[in-house]
Amino acid sequence: MSEYKVWVGCLPCYNNGDLVGDWFDAGDSPQSEEEFNEAVPAHVKLQAADVNPHEELWVFDHENSPVEGEYSPWSAKQYAEWLGDLAESEAEIFGRWLADNGPLDEDAVERFRGSYMGCFEEGADYLADLYPEADLPSWAQGHYWEILRSMFKDCLLGGDVYTIETGYQEVHVFSTH
């Protein structure tokens, strides 16, 4: 995953029409007014310092964030810590999974890994590992893939699994149990 960065700014300044803040690595986002004042360049802070003391900080923008929208710098730091546990191959799909299965908390990575069944060309491929063709009666073996596709559709409709497609023939399958 690319670097997770956040733009932390002063909320009262923003509400007064001034953009006072800077980009940070999410894990290093300032957590207090003192940290913010040390990290943000002086010329940026001075443009609104006489109006507001920069005591309310907020993440107004982000790159490669696992969640949408605005949130606190504390949350950004926590997210970065939890995301540090993910392999790069897991990070992108984790963000998509999280949108449907939040909240992002200390157990999110464990829940993600526990429900992730893998990436397949199509959902029926997931069932191919569970139901080998050789186990079918001879009369059904010529219809193996049609049977698996039908079974997978039943799994989706029944709420046993759900999928996230990230590209052509990239179907990530998750268990809901």
CORZI-V916560 format. One record per backbone hydrogen bond with DSSP energy under -1.0 kcal/mol. CO is the residue of the C=O (numbers start at 0). NH is the residue of the N-H. Records with the same first field share a line. If there is no record, write none. Layout:
CO=NH ; NH
//
This chain:
3=25
4=62
5=23
6=59
7=21
8=57
9=13
10=14
11=15
12=17
13=16
19=9
21=7
23=5
24=27
25=28
31=35
32=36
33=37
34=38
35=39
40=44
41=45
44=47
47=50 ; 51
55=10
57=8
58=70
60=6
62=4
70=58
71=75
72=76
73=77
74=78
75=79
76=80
77=81
78=82
79=83
81=84
82=85
86=89 ; 90
89=93
90=94
91=95
92=96
93=97
94=98
96=99 ; 100
97=101
104=107
106=110
107=111
108=112
109=113
110=114
111=115
114=174
117=172
119=170
121=124
122=125
123=127
126=130
131=134
132=135
136=139 ; 140
139=142
140=143
142=146
143=147
144=148
145=149
146=150
147=151
148=152
149=153
150=154
151=155
152=156
153=157
154=159 ; 160
155=158
159=175
161=173
163=171
166=169
169=165
170=119
171=163
172=116
173=161
//
